């Protein structure tokens, strides 16, 4: 493998609603659809579907949802030899999707909480070029993995979702830190100011507008193609997976971001997360 993804694997329970319920309110929705998801698994699948040599370090339960995730990962070309079978249930994301394609998500971590620093110590870094992380697994495990990757000469990429306080030594080696524009606004007053947090570079995803690549040389915006939005679930993970895959293949950061916005744009034109991710042939 040239790309190692550290992150969550969840079953997505998706229901369409006309509008999100207010506090204390009940809203009727459509039929529940069960799909493979989780930020880590999504990132790995997005990379695998465009041809990356990718492995997922994460955990699932010994249940039906765990089997669903293993099958989705394997069928997308993701190596699952580092995927742990936990005694805890597979994580679940409860997702509501409104007619405009926007979503609200509640995550029950389950087995994802069992991914430990000791699991990172079992990794052979010799062939890995990029480590891609997100934060639906314990923060101490992510920080340990980033440190181990940097020590091995591996490029660490971290999708700061959900937002958490990262140790300064973790931020200092990220190249890039990936955030969406809402997360960016929580962290700094401007895109260039994000570098003051410590990372070597930052990529800010801008939804339908594409992405902004932030380096000490300045800010470069990368436009996304226009598509009809069906469901935005997992679009940020699709971006992170494609970005990391292209960095592992040797692309420069701006070039990798340009490719990743195309992958993310195509993903929102279909329902669900992993089932919506394009292949390299789709992009051609």
N, C-alpha and C positions, 0 to 999 in steps of 0.2 A: 504493500500500500504506500502511496505517496501522500494521502490525506487521511488524517485521523480526526474523527468528530467525537467530541465528548459532550453528552447532553441527554436529554430526556427522551423517552419513548412512551407515548400515550395512545389510548384509544380515544378518538374524537366522537362524541355523541352530539350530532348536529340536528338542530330543529329550526325550521324557517318560521319567522313571526312577522306580522305586519308592523309591529313596533315593540320596543323593549318595555317590559312592565315597570311601572313605578313602584316605590316601596309599598308593600302590603297588597299589591294588585296581582291578579291572575290574568294572564293573556293566553288564549288558545293558539297553538301552533300547528305546523304540519307534522307528518310522520317523522319519527326519529330515524336518522341514518347513522350507522356506525362505520367509521373510517379510520385507517391507521394515521397517527399523527404524533405530536410531541416535537419540540423544537430540535432536539438532537436527531431524532429519526428523520424528520422532514429535511433537515440540512443534508444528512447523508444520502437520502433518496434523491434529492435534487442534484447532488453531485454525481451519484451513480448513474442516473438516467442520461447525463450528458457525457458519460464515458470515463469519469474519474476512477482511479484505483483507490477506493475508500473503505474504511472500516469504522464501525460505531462502537464506542465504549459507553455502555449504559446498562440499564437493568429493566427486566420485565418480570411479571409474576408467572407462575406455572398455571396459567388459566387460559381461557379462550381468547382473551384480548392479547395475551402474550404471543400466542400462536399466530394471530392475525398480523401482528407487527413483524414477527420473524419472517413470515411469508412475504410480506410487502417489501421488506428490506432485501431479502435474498433475490426476489424476482426483479429488483432494480439494480442488481449487481453489487450490493453492499455486503462486505465481509462481516459476519456476525460472530466470529470466534471470540471476540471480546465482550459480547453481550451476556450479562450475568443473569442467571435464573434466581430470582429472589423468593423468599418465603412470604413477602408482602404482595398484595395484589398489584397488578399492572396499573400504572397511572391512568387517570381518566380526565379528559377535558370536556366540559359541558359548554356547548357553543350555540348561541342564537345568532341567526343571520336575518337581516332585514332586507326588504326588496331592493334597496340601493347597493346591496352587496357587502355592507359593513357588518362587522361581527362584534359580539361581546363574549368573553370567555372566562370561565371559572375552572381552575385546575386543581384536581386532587392528586398530589404527587405519587402516593403509593410507593412502588418499588424504586422510583427515581431517587428517593431519599436515602437509599441504601448504597449508592455509588460512593465509594470511599477512596481516600488517598492511596491506600494499599493497592487498590485496583489499578491505579495509575502506575505504580511501581512495577507492575507486570508487563508494561509496554516495552517492546523492542523499538527504539527510535531510529535504528540505523537506516531504514529506507523512507522514513517519514520526512516530508518537506514542509508541510503545513499542519498545524493543529487548529481546529475550529471549535470554539466553545460557546455555549449559551448557559443561562443561569436558572434552569429548572431542575438542576441537581445541586447538591450542597456547595456553598461558596468555597469552603476550605478545600474541597476536592478540585474545583476549578483553579484556584490559586496555586495549588500544588502542581497541577498538570502544566499550567503556563510556565511556572518556574522550571520544571523538569524539561519542558520542550526547549525553552530558551537556552538552558545549559547544554542541551544536545545539539544546538545550532538549528533548531526547527523554528519556523516562523509562526508565532502565535497570533491568531485572529480571534476576537471575542465579540459576540453579538450581545450587547448589554441589555438583555431583555429576559425577565423583568429587571428594571433598574435596581441596582444594589451598590453599597459602598465597597469599592474594591481597594485592596491594599496598594499603597503607592508603588511597591516593587512589582506588583502585577501590572498596573497601568503602564509602567515605564518601558516594558518590553513589547507591548501590543503593537502590531503593525499589519492591519489597522484595528482600531476600536470601531465597531459598527453600531450605530444607533439610528432610530428613526427621528423625524424632525420634532416630535413631541418630547421624546426622551432628551434630545439635544437641548431643547429649551429649558428643561429641568436642570441641566448640568452646567450650562454656560450662557452668557448673554449674546454670543455670536458664534458662528461656526469656527472662525480662527481661534477663538478663546478656548475651544475644546482641547486644543493642543496643550494649553496651560495645565490641564489635568495630568499630563505626563506621557500619553502615548506618542509613538513615532509618527503615526498618521491616523486619520479618522475618515470614515465614510458615513455620510448621513443619507438615509433613504428618504425620498420625498414623495412617496406614493406615485400618483399618475405623472408627476413631473420628472421622475427619474431618481437621480442621486447626486450628491455633492461630494467630491473627493477633496479632503483637506490635508495639506502637507505644509511644511515650513515655507515652501515656495508660493503658496497661495491656495485659493479655492477654485476648483474646476467643476462645473456642473455638467452632468451627463444626462441627456434627454432620453426618455422612454418612448417606445412606439405607442400610438393610441389604439386602445382596444375597448370592446364593450365589456364592462365589469359585470361578472356573475357572482363571484364570491372572493373576498380578499383573504380568507383564511389561509395562513401559511405562506403568504406572499413574501414576507420578510425573511422567512426561513429559506425559501427558494432562492432569494437574492444571496443570502449568506453562503448557501451551498455552492451556487455557481461561482460566486466571487472567490471562495476558497479553492475550488477546483481549478480555476484558471490561474490563480497564484501558484498553486502546486505544479501547474504545467509550465510555469515560467513567465507568464504574462506580467507586464508592468501593472501597477495598481489601477491607473486610469483605464487601461485596456480591459482589465478584468472587471471593473465596475460597469463598463459599457456593455459587456457580454451579460453580466448579471441582471441589468435592468431589463434586457430583452427576455430573459428567463422568467423574471418576476411578472412582467407584463403578460406573457402568455399564460402564466399560472392563474391569474385572476379571471381569465375568460372561461374557466370551467369551475364546476363545483368541487368543494373539498380541498384538502391540502395535497397529500402525496399523489392521489389519483389525477390531480390537475397538472402535475409537473411535466414539462416538455422534454423530449429527447433531443439529441444533437441534430437528428434528421428534421424534427419539427422546426428548429431554428433555421436550418438551411432552406 
